Amino acid sequence: MRFLLLALLGPALCMAACPYAGQEKSQATCPYARRAQAAAPDANANPHIPREITVPHAEGKKGVMLMNRINPSSMQLYIANADGTNERLLLGNQSVFEYHASFFPDSEHVAFTTERNGDGNSDLYMVHVNGSGLRPIATTPAVEDAVAISPDGKYAAYASTRDVYTSNIWLTNLETGSTRNLTNQTGITGNPYSPSGFFAPTWSPDGKHIVFSSDRNTGWTGHDNGTGWEHTQNLSIYSITPQGTDFRLVYSESALSFGSPKFSPDGKRIVFYEMTLQQTYDSRSSFGEDSLENQIVSVDFATGTDRRRETNSIGCKVYPQYVSNDNIAYLVKGGPNAGLHYTGSSHNVSGTFHSPSWSPDGKHVVYEKTGWTTRALQKRLFTWDDEWEYRFMDAFPDLSNDGKLVFTSKQTGTPGNASVSVMLPSGHKFNVPFGTFEVVPNPVPYASVSEGGAGCFQPSWSSDGKWITFGLGYWFQSRSSKPGWIYRTRSDGSYYEQLTFDSDNSGSNAGYPSYSPDGNQIVYRVFEPEFGLRLLNLDTNKTTTLTTERDNLPFFSPDGEWVLFTRNVTDFSSGQFSNYEVCIIRPNGTDYTRLTWSAANDAHAVWTADGRIMWSSGMWGFQAEAATYDDTFQPYGQIMIMNVDGSNKTVLTNSMWEDSMPRYVLNSDYYPSR
């Protein structure tokens, strides 16, 4: 028996044998072992290296809901002169996790979003520019973000998902605390089956208007002309009064997206960024933003005419703001020109900044800096359900009948190389019974794995806990042209075997397998030249076709009566693009039932032990402007739960981030041997 620990996540031992047959593990060394060993950090310096400690169960609750989240690990606000000098932490040692700051009209106070009340719970606070007088503005279990203070300093306008889970524009009286939703009213909210979010409010200098962006009544459209899983965003600019009247469209073009509006000091013009729909996806990816080119434009506020292009340069440009009537500041995300830029000055500030906001007098700027160190496994998160404690987990967690977790080490590790990993719920240490680079010659290159597009995905336990099946290969966009195969490994790491091969029936890209409860079958999906779900009989080694549609992510139910999966049900005739829904079917191919109808993406569905279904839904839409996110592909996933017949749909998370891949673990599973 041979295990790999977290600090040795690249395989230290590889198979020196043909990859197309089951093999005992040999002692041949692999070049990735040296790479991983060289990258292993000092355990005393890195809080994510496993230690011999016990993770407690959730006291006073049923247990823990493990879940995955993709967002920065740290966000800190800084304030500096407009030329970048005299930079300092805004909150000093009071910094927790803050972002999206803006100045009060007096330039002496700053309002911002913070998660100081729990990892994932976005609230609004304010503070003096010297770091004193910290106090809340809006604190609920919903998202509160993108705050803007009225010119008289009496009101805060902001985006919030309170009460309805979609983002709306809210108004809070800073003196009395009274609040009201400005946009959730008849004639303003959009079609419930389309995006309907309202974002990034800003005040007119006279305080009579609030302008914001919205994707109301647009389509759920996948990137790359609708072929991609993740959505683009189609924003237009709208206006409303603080009383919730005179709602009107300021500017829109169907093929473009416009966001982060700001008034000129004289109140006559509105400036905002302009992007193609594809760029709203590319701009939130480190792979796309470096080469992206979009522009800053302005229009006459009263008429929406007299469109002017304020920039004509390369770079991904967001967060424009007038610092005078003839000088517009903005941020360039990524690329060689990353930093703070000014249209009226050649003195730019180079660096990696996020969501800058300039003081009304133009003398100072506040922004955040982010870190991307992965959360520790089982880190506590903000909990929206009193019966369960929420904790962080890596991708595709699955719990065995004897209380062990298997997952894909996609985010954790040194490096995280998407290997099959096993741990006890009560520990931080995990073993690797199968490393992504076990097979020699290696079927997936290191570069594809390190970029997140390949590796071992969706490991699944056999009912006796002796086997783990998984897909090894290329995923996401690469699945159309590159292969994937179904494998299984002994849970002790002593043996593995390849189960599918390139053929018309098994598919050139086979992945996302799940064991049947009796251990006799594995269900998995194929992608091109054929599509759908396949059932592999492990006794006869015969494969049968279960479905032929664009289906994915199958899971057998605990009782073996159903197969749960996601289907692409895109209806191009109704203007839909990239619409995936959660479905079930009997293993014999009967009783196909569609369970979700949101027209957005519903996916990553899993079973609970009592036969309910948890999944991640995009039905509530983006929680902020898509282009303002960084390295986050689906910042609209909220975790939900329902009965097997699709009834009693309940929202379990309400964060700004991509939340998915939930798994309930009872308190009794934290100490299965006791």
LOLOGU-893750 format. One line per field, with one value per residue (C-alpha): residue in three letters; x, y, z. Coordinates in Angstrom, 2 decimals, padded with zeros to 5 digits. Layout:
// LOLOGU-893750
res	(ALA  ...)
u	(X  ...)
v	(Y  ...)
w	(Z  ...)
END
This chain:
// LOLOGU-893750
res	(MET  ARG  PHE  LEU  LEU  LEU  ALA  LEU  LEU  GLY  PRO  ALA  LEU  CYS  MET  ALA  ALA  CYS  PRO  TYR  ALA  GLY  GLN  GLU  LYS  SER  GLN  ALA  THR  CYS  PRO  TYR  ALA  ARG  ARG  ALA  GLN  ALA  ALA  ALA  PRO  ASP  ALA  ASN  ALA  ASN  PRO  HIS  ILE  PRO  ARG  GLU  ILE  THR  VAL  PRO  HIS  ALA  GLU  GLY  LYS  LYS  GLY  VAL  MET  LEU  MET  ASN  ARG  ILE  ASN  PRO  SER  SER  MET  GLN  LEU  TYR  ILE  ALA  ASN  ALA  ASP  GLY  THR  ASN  GLU  ARG  LEU  LEU  LEU  GLY  ASN  GLN  SER  VAL  PHE  GLU  TYR  HIS  ALA  SER  PHE  PHE  PRO  ASP  SER  GLU  HIS  VAL  ALA  PHE  THR  THR  GLU  ARG  ASN  GLY  ASP  GLY  ASN  SER  ASP  LEU  TYR  MET  VAL  HIS  VAL  ASN  GLY  SER  GLY  LEU  ARG  PRO  ILE  ALA  THR  THR  PRO  ALA  VAL  GLU  ASP  ALA  VAL  ALA  ILE  SER  PRO  ASP  GLY  LYS  TYR  ALA  ALA  TYR  ALA  SER  THR  ARG  ASP  VAL  TYR  THR  SER  ASN  ILE  TRP  LEU  THR  ASN  LEU  GLU  THR  GLY  SER  THR  ARG  ASN  LEU  THR  ASN  GLN  THR  GLY  ILE  THR  GLY  ASN  PRO  TYR  SER  PRO  SER  GLY  PHE  PHE  ALA  PRO  THR  TRP  SER  PRO  ASP  GLY  LYS  HIS  ILE  VAL  PHE  SER  SER  ASP  ARG  ASN  THR  GLY  TRP  THR  GLY  HIS  ASP  ASN  GLY  THR  GLY  TRP  GLU  HIS  THR  GLN  ASN  LEU  SER  ILE  TYR  SER  ILE  THR  PRO  GLN  GLY  THR  ASP  PHE  ARG  LEU  VAL  TYR  SER  GLU  SER  ALA  LEU  SER  PHE  GLY  SER  PRO  LYS  PHE  SER  PRO  ASP  GLY  LYS  ARG  ILE  VAL  PHE  TYR  GLU  MET  THR  LEU  GLN  GLN  THR  TYR  ASP  SER  ARG  SER  SER  PHE  GLY  GLU  ASP  SER  LEU  GLU  ASN  GLN  ILE  VAL  SER  VAL  ASP  PHE  ALA  THR  GLY  THR  ASP  ARG  ARG  ARG  GLU  THR  ASN  SER  ILE  GLY  CYS  LYS  VAL  TYR  PRO  GLN  TYR  VAL  SER  ASN  ASP  ASN  ILE  ALA  TYR  LEU  VAL  LYS  GLY  GLY  PRO  ASN  ALA  GLY  LEU  HIS  TYR  THR  GLY  SER  SER  HIS  ASN  VAL  SER  GLY  THR  PHE  HIS  SER  PRO  SER  TRP  SER  PRO  ASP  GLY  LYS  HIS  VAL  VAL  TYR  GLU  LYS  THR  GLY  TRP  THR  THR  ARG  ALA  LEU  GLN  LYS  ARG  LEU  PHE  THR  TRP  ASP  ASP  GLU  TRP  GLU  TYR  ARG  PHE  MET  ASP  ALA  PHE  PRO  ASP  LEU  SER  ASN  ASP  GLY  LYS  LEU  VAL  PHE  THR  SER  LYS  GLN  THR  GLY  THR  PRO  GLY  ASN  ALA  SER  VAL  SER  VAL  MET  LEU  PRO  SER  GLY  HIS  LYS  PHE  ASN  VAL  PRO  PHE  GLY  THR  PHE  GLU  VAL  VAL  PRO  ASN  PRO  VAL  PRO  TYR  ALA  SER  VAL  SER  GLU  GLY  GLY  ALA  GLY  CYS  PHE  GLN  PRO  SER  TRP  SER  SER  ASP  GLY  LYS  TRP  ILE  THR  PHE  GLY  LEU  GLY  TYR  TRP  PHE  GLN  SER  ARG  SER  SER  LYS  PRO  GLY  TRP  ILE  TYR  ARG  THR  ARG  SER  ASP  GLY  SER  TYR  TYR  GLU  GLN  LEU  THR  PHE  ASP  SER  ASP  ASN  SER  GLY  SER  ASN  ALA  GLY  TYR  PRO  SER  TYR  SER  PRO  ASP  GLY  ASN  GLN  ILE  VAL  TYR  ARG  VAL  PHE  GLU  PRO  GLU  PHE  GLY  LEU  ARG  LEU  LEU  ASN  LEU  ASP  THR  ASN  LYS  THR  THR  THR  LEU  THR  THR  GLU  ARG  ASP  ASN  LEU  PRO  PHE  PHE  SER  PRO  ASP  GLY  GLU  TRP  VAL  LEU  PHE  THR  ARG  ASN  VAL  THR  ASP  PHE  SER  SER  GLY  GLN  PHE  SER  ASN  TYR  GLU  VAL  CYS  ILE  ILE  ARG  PRO  ASN  GLY  THR  ASP  TYR  THR  ARG  LEU  THR  TRP  SER  ALA  ALA  ASN  ASP  ALA  HIS  ALA  VAL  TRP  THR  ALA  ASP  GLY  ARG  ILE  MET  TRP  SER  SER  GLY  MET  TRP  GLY  PHE  GLN  ALA  GLU  ALA  ALA  THR  TYR  ASP  ASP  THR  PHE  GLN  PRO  TYR  GLY  GLN  ILE  MET  ILE  MET  ASN  VAL  ASP  GLY  SER  ASN  LYS  THR  VAL  LEU  THR  ASN  SER  MET  TRP  GLU  ASP  SER  MET  PRO  ARG  TYR  VAL  LEU  ASN  SER  ASP  TYR  TYR  PRO  SER  ARG)
u	(000.00  001.29  -000.19  000.74  000.29  -000.82  002.69  003.50  000.48  002.39  002.86  006.07  005.51  004.17  003.31  006.05  003.60  001.03  -001.75  -004.41  -004.47  -004.88  -001.51  000.03  001.84  005.55  008.48  009.39  009.86  007.90  009.27  006.29  007.36  010.46  008.40  005.95  008.65  010.50  007.31  006.37  006.44  007.55  004.79  005.39  004.88  001.85  -001.47  -002.81  -000.20  -001.97  -001.36  -002.17  -005.30  -008.93  -011.67  -014.65  -018.17  -020.80  -021.92  -025.68  -026.42  -027.21  -023.76  -021.75  -022.59  -019.35  -019.27  -016.90  -016.43  -014.36  -013.31  -010.21  -008.87  -008.08  -009.25  -007.89  -008.71  -005.99  -006.19  -003.62  -003.11  -004.49  -000.94  -000.43  001.78  001.26  -000.55  -001.75  -004.26  -007.58  -008.63  -005.22  -005.48  -009.29  -009.02  -010.91  -012.22  -013.25  -013.89  -015.91  -015.32  -016.51  -016.08  -018.69  -019.33  -017.19  -014.15  -013.62  -015.45  -015.51  -018.31  -017.47  -018.51  -017.14  -017.46  -016.45  -019.67  -018.90  -017.06  -019.47  -021.88  -021.53  -022.48  -021.98  -019.94  -018.47  -015.30  -013.38  -010.44  -008.14  -009.57  -011.71  -015.45  -016.17  -019.93  -022.48  -024.78  -026.64  -026.18  -028.47  -027.87  -028.32  -025.77  -025.28  -022.75  -021.72  -022.76  -023.02  -023.75  -026.14  -024.71  -026.24  -024.72  -028.08  -028.79  -026.99  -027.99  -026.66  -027.29  -028.83  -030.37  -032.49  -035.89  -035.86  -032.29  -031.87  -029.87  -031.97  -031.23  -032.02  -032.04  -031.20  -031.63  -028.35  -030.01  -033.07  -031.98  -035.21  -034.82  -036.77  -036.32  -036.41  -036.42  -038.49  -041.76  -044.15  -042.87  -039.25  -038.48  -037.91  -039.17  -038.71  -037.26  -034.53  -031.79  -033.17  -030.36  -029.72  -026.16  -023.67  -025.88  -024.57  -026.12  -026.56  -024.79  -028.17  -029.38  -032.48  -031.50  -029.87  -028.34  -027.34  -026.74  -029.13  -029.42  -033.23  -035.06  -031.89  -030.96  -029.09  -026.29  -023.20  -019.83  -018.28  -021.51  -023.60  -021.46  -019.92  -021.37  -020.67  -022.82  -022.07  -023.89  -025.82  -026.06  -027.82  -027.89  -031.07  -032.22  -034.72  -035.49  -034.80  -038.58  -038.72  -040.39  -039.50  -037.71  -036.25  -033.65  -030.67  -028.56  -028.53  -027.22  -028.27  -024.84  -022.90  -022.77  -022.41  -021.56  -020.35  -021.96  -020.85  -022.03  -019.89  -019.46  -021.94  -024.50  -024.84  -023.08  -022.81  -019.59  -019.39  -017.40  -018.44  -017.83  -018.99  -020.95  -018.05  -015.76  -017.96  -016.77  -013.16  -012.73  -013.30  -010.66  -006.91  -006.60  -008.74  -008.32  -004.63  -005.41  -008.86  -009.53  -012.65  -013.32  -014.79  -017.70  -020.03  -023.46  -025.70  -027.73  -030.97  -031.22  -028.84  -027.37  -024.06  -022.12  -018.41  -015.55  -013.34  -010.51  -008.91  -006.31  -005.64  -006.53  -009.54  -011.05  -013.57  -014.62  -014.55  -015.14  -014.94  -012.35  -013.16  -015.40  -012.55  -010.60  -011.85  -010.08  -010.44  -008.84  -007.05  -007.32  -004.38  -001.97  001.10  -000.82  -002.53  -003.18  -004.92  -005.26  -006.47  -007.72  -006.53  -003.05  -000.17  000.74  -000.69  -000.18  000.99  -000.03  -002.65  -005.62  -009.28  -012.48  -010.86  -012.99  -011.77  -012.71  -015.03  -012.17  -010.02  -007.16  -007.40  -008.29  -009.43  -009.10  -008.54  -005.77  -006.55  -004.88  -005.66  -004.27  -006.76  -008.90  -007.99  -010.16  -013.10  -012.73  -015.97  -018.14  -021.14  -024.14  -027.59  -029.22  -029.43  -029.44  -026.08  -022.64  -021.15  -017.50  -015.20  -014.28  -012.44  -014.18  -016.54  -016.68  -018.31  -018.85  -018.40  -020.70  -017.95  -017.51  -014.55  -014.43  -013.05  -012.59  -010.65  -007.73  -008.24  -007.72  -005.73  -002.21  001.23  000.35  -003.33  -003.19  -006.72  -005.79  -008.10  -007.78  -009.19  -009.54  -011.55  -014.08  -012.45  -008.99  -007.06  -004.66  -005.52  -004.05  -003.84  -004.68  -004.43  -002.42  -003.23  000.24  000.19  -000.21  002.97  003.11  001.01  -002.22  -002.75  000.03  001.00  000.10  -003.53  -003.86  -002.28  -004.68  -007.63  -008.79  -007.72  -007.22  -009.24  -012.83  -015.84  -014.44  -017.18  -017.12  -018.23  -020.68  -018.12  -015.54  -012.90  -013.03  -013.14  -014.14  -013.28  -012.77  -009.23  -008.73  -009.66  -012.78  -014.60  -014.10  -011.38  -013.86  -014.94  -011.55  -009.56  -010.15  -011.28  -011.54  -013.20  -010.82  -011.13  -008.58  -008.39  -009.06  -005.76  -003.87  -002.52  -004.04  -005.88  -007.43  -008.78  -012.43  -013.27  -011.39  -011.87  -014.85  -018.11  -020.20  -018.04  -017.32  -014.03  -014.45  -015.92  -016.17  -018.03  -018.76  -020.84  -021.10  -024.46  -025.26  -024.82  -021.38  -022.21  -022.54  -020.96  -022.90  -020.94  -021.37  -019.88  -019.20  -018.66  -019.00  -021.99  -023.66  -025.52  -025.18  -023.73  -023.99  -020.95  -021.67  -018.56  -019.43  -019.84  -017.74  -020.57  -021.70  -025.30  -026.80  -029.02  -029.55  -028.39  -028.86  -026.23  -026.26  -023.63  -022.73  -024.72  -025.16  -026.96  -029.48  -028.68  -031.37  -030.34  -033.80  -032.75  -029.90  -029.59  -027.98  -027.84  -029.22  -028.67  -032.26  -031.39  -034.30  -032.77  -036.20  -037.04  -033.74  -032.11  -028.44  -026.64  -029.57  -028.79  -031.39  -031.43  -033.18  -033.69  -034.26  -034.60  -031.52  -033.66  -034.29  -037.88  -039.56  -037.37  -038.30  -037.03  -036.87  -035.73  -037.15  -035.18  -033.78  -030.44  -027.82  -028.76  -026.03  -023.64  -026.60  -025.93  -028.02  -028.42  -028.46  -032.22  -032.89  -033.20  -031.26  -028.81  -027.52  -026.08  -028.44  -027.85  -031.53  -030.93  -028.49  -025.29  -024.87  -022.68  -021.44  -019.70  -016.72  -015.78  -015.00  -011.53  -010.72  -014.32  -016.12  -019.62  -020.17  -023.90  -024.20  -026.33  -026.75  -030.32  -032.11  -035.34  -037.27  -036.83  -040.04  -038.75  -040.94  -039.93  -037.07  -035.11  -032.12  -029.19  -026.62  -026.82  -023.33  -021.62  -019.49  -019.60  -020.92  -021.36  -020.69  -022.42  -022.30  -024.00  -021.88  -023.67  -021.95  -021.74  -019.58  -016.95  -015.95  -017.09  -014.91  -016.35)
v	(000.00  003.44  006.85  010.38  013.23  016.77  018.16  015.54  016.05  015.41  011.63  010.36  006.99  006.34  003.35  002.30  000.27  000.49  002.88  000.73  -002.09  -002.54  -002.51  -002.88  000.30  000.16  002.03  003.92  007.60  010.32  013.77  015.42  013.99  016.17  019.14  018.70  018.04  021.15  023.17  021.86  024.80  024.90  023.32  025.84  028.75  027.56  027.25  024.80  022.05  019.24  018.91  016.10  017.70  016.69  018.70  018.84  018.01  020.75  021.21  021.60  020.88  017.87  018.05  019.86  020.94  020.80  023.04  024.54  028.26  030.11  033.60  035.37  034.21  037.75  041.25  044.36  048.02  050.58  054.35  056.44  059.75  059.79  059.45  056.25  057.75  057.42  054.09  052.60  050.08  051.84  049.71  048.79  045.88  046.02  044.59  041.32  040.83  044.11  045.28  047.61  050.82  054.35  057.79  059.87  063.30  064.91  062.84  062.13  058.81  055.61  053.06  049.49  045.84  043.48  039.82  040.41  038.78  035.49  034.08  034.65  037.08  040.51  043.47  047.24  049.34  052.83  054.26  057.54  057.79  057.63  054.18  055.27  055.20  051.84  051.17  049.17  050.49  047.33  043.85  040.99  037.37  038.53  040.18  043.91  045.47  048.40  051.15  054.78  057.68  060.49  063.99  065.20  062.23  061.06  057.99  054.89  053.31  049.81  046.46  043.72  040.27  040.71  038.95  037.84  036.50  038.53  041.75  044.91  048.55  049.40  052.66  053.05  056.19  056.50  058.38  056.20  052.89  052.59  050.74  050.22  048.26  050.65  048.20  045.21  046.62  046.01  047.49  047.39  043.77  041.71  038.40  035.87  033.36  035.74  037.62  040.46  041.93  045.57  046.66  049.46  052.42  055.98  059.34  062.43  065.48  067.04  063.86  063.60  060.50  057.13  055.51  051.83  048.92  046.01  042.82  042.72  040.94  039.68  036.08  033.36  033.14  030.96  032.33  031.59  032.08  030.14  027.00  027.61  026.52  029.85  032.89  036.24  039.37  041.93  045.16  048.42  051.72  052.80  055.63  055.97  058.58  057.98  057.79  054.80  056.73  057.75  054.51  054.82  053.40  055.71  053.74  050.28  048.37  044.74  043.44  045.27  045.44  048.70  048.95  050.90  054.24  057.52  061.13  064.01  066.69  068.96  066.13  066.40  063.22  059.56  057.59  053.78  050.91  049.23  045.55  042.89  040.09  037.70  040.16  040.04  036.43  037.00  039.93  037.76  035.24  035.72  033.91  036.47  039.84  040.24  040.49  042.09  045.51  047.48  051.18  053.82  055.81  058.57  059.86  062.79  061.79  063.54  062.12  059.13  060.67  062.35  059.14  059.77  057.30  058.54  056.02  054.40  052.01  048.37  046.81  045.64  048.87  049.04  051.36  054.70  057.85  061.56  063.26  066.53  067.46  066.83  064.04  060.46  057.90  054.16  050.80  048.55  044.92  042.70  042.93  045.14  048.35  047.14  049.94  053.29  055.47  059.01  060.40  063.90  062.94  060.77  059.99  056.55  054.27  050.76  047.83  045.21  046.99  046.12  048.26  051.70  054.68  058.27  060.93  063.71  066.21  063.91  063.85  060.29  056.81  053.73  050.18  046.62  044.11  040.42  037.12  033.68  031.27  028.41  028.12  025.38  022.31  022.44  026.19  027.50  029.58  031.77  029.50  030.23  027.10  026.78  022.98  022.68  024.25  025.25  024.45  024.69  021.62  021.00  019.83  016.85  015.56  012.15  010.34  006.57  004.34  003.96  007.73  008.68  011.61  011.40  014.55  016.09  018.09  020.86  023.85  022.33  020.95  021.99  022.21  021.33  018.90  017.45  014.07  011.62  012.38  010.71  011.97  011.50  014.26  014.73  015.47  017.95  015.40  013.61  010.76  010.36  006.83  007.99  010.95  012.65  011.80  008.12  006.89  006.57  007.84  010.61  011.16  014.73  017.34  019.24  022.59  021.57  020.31  023.40  025.61  023.63  022.04  018.43  015.88  013.39  014.63  013.42  010.53  008.23  005.47  001.88  000.87  -001.36  001.45  -000.61  001.17  004.73  005.44  008.73  010.36  011.10  013.41  016.80  018.70  021.97  023.35  020.78  017.93  018.53  017.69  015.87  012.55  011.44  007.95  006.20  004.65  003.09  002.69  000.72  003.10  002.03  003.08  -000.39  -000.91  000.87  000.03  001.81  000.98  002.80  003.31  005.43  004.02  005.23  003.82  004.78  008.19  009.88  011.86  009.80  011.25  011.99  008.42  007.14  003.67  001.94  001.03  -002.70  -002.05  -003.82  -000.80  002.57  005.34  008.05  010.59  010.66  013.67  013.36  011.76  010.48  012.07  010.95  008.60  005.09  002.18  -000.05  -003.52  -004.47  -008.17  -008.51  -005.51  -004.52  -000.93  000.03  003.37  005.07  008.44  010.12  013.81  016.29  014.94  015.28  014.77  011.56  010.08  006.93  007.50  005.86  003.23  002.64  003.59  006.75  008.31  012.05  014.17  017.53  017.95  020.70  021.61  024.75  026.00  028.19  029.11  030.95  032.81  030.57  029.70  027.36  026.15  023.15  021.63  018.93  015.69  012.10  008.82  005.17  002.99  001.08  004.29  004.94  007.75  010.59  013.67  017.23  018.80  022.40  025.00  028.17  028.68  029.34  026.72  024.20  021.64  019.76  017.93  015.32  013.09  013.44  010.29  010.64  010.81  014.55  016.48  019.35  021.36  024.70  027.05  030.15  031.08  034.11  035.58  037.51  039.19  041.97  043.10  040.10  042.09  043.23  039.69  038.17  034.51  033.51  031.81  031.35  034.04  033.35  029.82  029.43  026.04  024.73  021.58  019.87  016.64  013.90  015.01  018.60  019.98  022.14  023.94  025.82  028.19  027.25  029.95  033.66  034.90  036.96  034.02  030.75  028.21  024.59  020.90  020.50  017.38  016.77  015.00  013.98  014.53  010.75  010.57  012.79  009.92  006.81  004.42  005.43)
w	(000.00  -000.91  -000.14  -001.09  001.36  000.57  000.42  -002.24  -004.39  -007.60  -007.74  -006.24  -007.84  -011.35  -013.47  -015.88  -017.94  -020.70  -019.64  -021.24  -018.73  -014.99  -013.26  -009.87  -008.82  -009.69  -008.24  -011.42  -010.66  -012.38  -013.32  -011.61  -008.28  -008.29  -009.44  -006.57  -003.99  -005.02  -004.74  -001.31  001.13  004.73  006.80  009.57  007.19  005.23  007.10  004.50  005.09  007.00  010.70  013.09  014.46  014.64  012.98  015.34  014.33  014.18  017.76  018.16  014.50  012.33  010.83  008.19  004.66  002.71  -000.36  -002.87  -003.38  -005.97  -004.92  -003.55  -000.21  000.93  000.01  001.71  001.12  000.52  000.24  -001.62  -003.37  -006.90  -008.24  -006.22  -003.51  000.26  000.00  003.28  004.58  005.07  008.04  009.43  011.86  011.52  008.00  007.53  003.96  002.30  -001.25  -003.55  -001.60  -002.48  -000.93  000.85  -000.72  002.03  000.93  004.65  004.89  002.89  002.50  001.49  001.33  003.98  004.96  008.59  009.75  007.97  004.96  002.07  003.76  002.12  004.33  004.11  006.54  006.67  008.20  008.42  006.03  009.09  009.93  012.89  013.47  011.84  011.81  009.78  007.06  006.03  007.51  006.51  005.45  001.83  -000.45  000.12  -002.24  -004.46  -002.05  -003.18  -000.79  -001.75  -002.29  000.99  002.85  004.18  002.05  000.83  -002.49  -003.05  -004.70  -002.55  -002.98  000.14  000.14  -003.53  -004.12  -007.31  -007.14  -006.79  -005.99  -002.38  -000.45  003.25  005.35  007.26  010.12  010.72  009.16  007.16  003.87  000.65  -002.57  -005.52  -008.43  -007.32  -008.58  -011.47  -014.70  -013.58  -012.75  -015.87  -017.17  -014.33  -016.81  -017.96  -016.13  -014.03  -011.95  -011.04  -010.20  -009.50  -008.50  -008.63  -007.70  -009.83  -008.34  -007.45  -005.74  -007.94  -009.93  -009.33  -012.38  -012.54  -014.90  -015.45  -017.50  -017.23  -020.04  -021.73  -022.52  -020.69  -023.23  -023.03  -024.06  -027.48  -029.40  -026.94  -026.91  -023.49  -020.16  -018.43  -019.17  -020.70  -019.49  -021.50  -019.48  -020.26  -018.34  -016.52  -014.25  -011.39  -008.74  -005.04  -004.64  -007.02  -009.85  -013.42  -014.26  -017.76  -020.12  -020.58  -023.03  -024.64  -027.63  -028.05  -029.07  -026.34  -022.55  -020.60  -016.91  -013.86  -014.78  -013.19  -013.57  -014.68  -011.96  -013.74  -014.00  -017.78  -018.88  -017.90  -018.41  -018.44  -019.88  -023.12  -023.98  -026.36  -024.71  -025.18  -023.39  -020.27  -019.98  -021.08  -018.69  -015.61  -016.65  -016.29  -019.63  -021.43  -019.76  -020.69  -024.41  -024.20  -025.70  -024.82  -024.39  -022.07  -023.53  -022.37  -023.37  -022.59  -019.52  -020.47  -024.00  -024.17  -027.33  -028.21  -027.66  -027.22  -027.09  -024.26  -024.78  -027.79  -026.45  -025.64  -022.31  -020.32  -018.97  -016.11  -013.25  -015.11  -013.05  -013.71  -011.52  -013.29  -016.20  -018.67  -016.94  -016.56  -014.39  -014.96  -014.24  -016.72  -015.58  -016.50  -019.39  -019.77  -018.97  -015.78  -013.32  -012.81  -015.89  -016.60  -019.91  -019.00  -017.88  -019.04  -015.40  -014.84  -011.84  -012.73  -010.58  -009.81  -008.28  -008.01  -008.07  -007.59  -006.55  -006.51  -003.95  -005.18  -004.98  -007.16  -004.66  -003.36  -004.54  -002.61  -003.99  -002.89  -003.37  -003.44  -002.64  -004.02  -001.44  -001.27  001.84  004.27  003.90  006.32  006.90  008.38  006.08  006.76  007.38  005.95  007.42  011.21  011.03  009.28  009.61  006.25  005.53  002.53  000.51  -002.74  -005.92  -006.32  -002.72  -002.22  001.08  001.36  003.38  005.98  006.35  004.14  001.76  -001.76  -003.83  -006.69  -005.33  -007.87  -005.58  -002.72  -002.85  -003.91  -006.68  -006.91  -009.82  -009.88  -008.41  -006.61  -002.90  000.22  003.78  006.95  007.63  011.03  009.61  007.48  006.00  002.79  000.79  -002.98  -004.12  -007.73  -008.95  -012.23  -013.51  -012.50  -016.05  -018.12  -020.79  -019.35  -021.38  -020.12  -020.12  -017.02  -018.62  -019.22  -015.65  -014.09  -016.06  -014.64  -017.88  -017.27  -014.53  -012.49  -012.18  -010.18  -008.14  -006.83  -004.21  -004.63  -001.92  -000.18  -000.07  -001.89  -005.25  -006.54  -010.13  -011.86  -015.23  -016.39  -019.35  -020.75  -019.68  -020.36  -023.88  -024.66  -024.42  -028.03  -029.48  -026.78  -025.01  -021.59  -020.10  -017.18  -014.66  -011.26  -008.50  -005.28  -002.43  -000.85  -003.97  -004.74  -008.20  -010.97  -014.30  -017.34  -018.06  -021.30  -024.53  -027.62  -029.49  -031.00  -028.16  -025.20  -026.69  -027.48  -024.24  -021.39  -017.90  -014.67  -013.51  -010.59  -009.05  -008.67  -005.04  -005.78  -007.26  -010.53  -012.80  -013.50  -015.20  -017.04  -019.79  -023.30  -025.49  -029.24  -031.63  -029.66  -026.63  -023.56  -020.62  -020.72  -018.30  -017.95  -016.49  -014.53  -014.54  -018.31  -019.37  -021.70  -022.22  -022.92  -023.92  -021.34  -023.09  -026.30  -025.44  -024.25  -020.71  -018.00  -014.32  -013.62  -010.12  -009.00  -006.21  -002.84  -003.45  -007.08  -008.39  -010.25  -012.17  -011.55  -014.27  -016.05  -019.58  -022.13  -023.06  -025.01  -027.09  -029.77  -031.15  -027.92  -027.81  -025.22  -025.30  -022.92  -020.81  -018.60  -016.28  -013.58  -014.57  -013.40  -015.22  -014.28  -014.94  -017.45  -019.44  -018.33  -016.38  -017.64  -015.57  -015.80  -012.32  -012.91  -015.31  -014.65  -018.21  -016.51  -015.75  -013.07  -012.52  -010.21  -008.69  -005.98  -003.75  -000.04  002.09  002.55  -001.20  -001.73  -004.39  -003.90  -006.82  -007.91  -009.76  -011.85  -011.74  -009.50  -011.98  -011.50  -008.13  -009.61  -012.99  -014.57  -015.86  -012.36  -011.16  -011.36  -012.10  -011.44  -014.30  -012.85  -010.18  -010.01  -008.57  -005.47  -003.79  -003.54  -002.37  -003.49  -003.20  -005.79  -007.54  -007.83  -005.06  -002.10  -003.81  -001.15  -001.43  000.82  -000.02  -000.85  -001.62  -004.33  -005.35  -007.23  -004.70  -005.76  -005.15  -001.78  000.37  003.71  006.35  009.54  012.87  013.28  010.14  011.72  013.97  012.06  014.06  017.42)
END
